[in-house]
Amino acid sequence: MKKDLKYRIEQLVRTQKLKKRDVDVPRIKSILKSAIDNVKVVKKIPITDESATLVFREFYESIRQIGDAKWWSLGYEPRVSHEVSMEILQNMQIRESVKLHKLDWFRKIRNNANYRGYKVKREQAKEIADFWKSCSRELIQQIQNSIKRK
């Protein structure tokens, strides 16, 4: 584990945003399956002005679940905020890693929709759907590979 990540984990545990847990392979598999199954359903919904918020939220939730699964694979349970779930994904090395910088922006859009009543734009829903299409497979594969070794 990189020194920066180790320090960040210690900080997140101290502030109770993470809790130390045993690596729980069945839970990790279940979380990943839930994320994939959710997206299979939401992909069937055409992205329109009316559906954009719903579609965005569901893609976001599935991405957050991938982040949760990554934390569980490291032996930690994310607590309280989605921020840590997205943060761990930003540190993963994938071919399209530049796109991982959008995760915090996606979180802000989701929070604005959920807590401030903002409507997600069709373009934003398409953007998160494109993110899923280009990044999710590799993120999930890395997590699955890491738990095979445990």
C-alpha positions in Angstrom: 0.0 0.0 0.0 1.3 3.4 -0.9 2.5 5.7 1.9 0.0 8.5 0.9 -2.9 6.0 0.9 -1.9 4.5 4.2 -1.7 8.0 5.8 -5.1 8.9 4.2 -6.7 5.7 5.6 -5.4 6.5 9.1 -6.9 9.9 8.8 -10.3 8.6 7.6 -10.3 6.0 10.4 -9.5 8.8 13.0 -12.4 10.9 11.7 -14.7 7.9 11.7 -15.3 8.0 7.9 -13.9 4.5 7.7 -14.1 1.6 10.0 -11.6 -1.3 10.1 -13.2 -4.6 9.0 -12.1 -8.0 7.9 -12.0 -8.4 4.1 -15.5 -9.8 3.4 -15.3 -11.5 -0.1 -19.0 -12.5 -0.2 -20.0 -8.9 0.7 -17.7 -7.5 -2.0 -19.1 -9.9 -4.6 -22.7 -9.0 -3.6 -22.0 -5.2 -3.7 -20.5 -5.5 -7.2 -23.3 -7.7 -8.4 -25.8 -5.2 -7.1 -24.1 -2.4 -9.0 -24.0 -4.3 -12.2 -27.6 -5.5 -11.9 -28.8 -1.9 -11.2 -27.1 -0.6 -14.3 -28.6 -3.4 -16.4 -32.0 -2.1 -15.5 -31.3 1.7 -15.7 -29.7 1.3 -19.1 -33.2 0.3 -20.4 -34.5 3.7 -19.5 -34.2 6.3 -22.3 -32.4 9.4 -21.1 -34.8 12.3 -21.5 -35.3 15.6 -19.7 -37.8 13.8 -17.5 -35.7 10.7 -16.7 -32.3 12.4 -16.4 -32.3 12.8 -12.7 -33.4 9.2 -12.0 -30.9 7.7 -14.5 -28.1 9.9 -13.1 -28.8 8.8 -9.5 -28.9 5.1 -10.3 -25.6 5.3 -12.3 -24.1 7.3 -9.4 -25.3 4.7 -6.9 -23.7 1.9 -8.8 -20.4 3.8 -9.1 -20.5 4.5 -5.3 -21.0 0.8 -4.7 -17.9 0.0 -6.7 -16.0 2.4 -4.3 -17.6 0.7 -1.3 -16.4 -2.7 -2.7 -12.9 -1.4 -3.2 -12.8 -0.2 0.5 -14.1 -3.6 1.7 -11.4 -5.3 -0.4 -8.8 -3.3 1.6 -10.5 -4.2 4.9 -12.5 -1.1 5.6 -16.1 -0.1 5.7 -17.0 3.4 4.4 -19.1 5.3 6.9 -21.2 8.5 6.7 -20.4 10.1 3.3 -20.1 9.1 -0.3 -17.0 11.2 -0.6 -14.7 8.4 0.6 -16.3 5.9 -1.7 -15.5 8.1 -4.7 -12.1 9.1 -3.4 -10.8 5.6 -3.4 -11.8 5.1 -7.0 -9.9 8.3 -8.0 -6.7 6.6 -6.8 -7.2 3.5 -9.0 -5.0 3.1 -12.1 -7.1 2.4 -15.2 -6.6 3.2 -18.9 -9.1 6.1 -18.7 -7.9 7.4 -15.3 -8.3 11.0 -16.4 -12.1 10.4 -16.3 -11.8 9.5 -12.6 -11.4 13.2 -11.9 -15.1 13.6 -12.7 -16.2 11.5 -9.7 -16.3 14.4 -7.3 -18.3 16.5 -9.8 -20.8 13.6 -10.2 -21.1 13.5 -6.4 -21.9 17.2 -6.3 -24.5 16.9 -9.0 -26.1 14.0 -7.1 -26.1 15.9 -3.9 -27.7 19.0 -5.6 -30.4 16.7 -7.0 -31.0 14.9 -3.7 -30.7 17.7 -1.2 -31.4 20.9 -3.1 -34.0 19.8 -5.6 -31.9 20.5 -8.7 -32.9 18.8 -11.9 -30.1 16.8 -13.6 -29.7 17.7 -17.2 -29.9 15.1 -19.9 -26.2 15.8 -20.9 -25.1 15.1 -17.3 -27.0 11.8 -17.3 -25.4 10.9 -20.6 -22.0 11.8 -19.2 -22.3 9.5 -16.2 -23.6 6.7 -18.4 -20.6 7.2 -20.7 -18.3 7.1 -17.6 -19.8 3.8 -16.6 -19.4 2.4 -20.1 -15.7 3.4 -20.3 -14.5 2.9 -16.7 -16.7 0.5 -14.7 -15.5 -2.8 -16.3 -11.8 -2.1 -15.5 -12.6 -0.9 -12.0 -14.7 -3.9 -11.2 -12.1 -6.3 -12.7 -9.4 -4.9 -10.6 -11.4 -5.4 -7.4 -12.4 -8.9 -8.5 -8.7 -9.7 -9.2 -7.6 -8.4 -5.8 -10.1 -10.6 -3.9 -9.1 -13.7 -5.8 -5.7 -13.4 -4.1 -7.3 -13.3 -0.6 
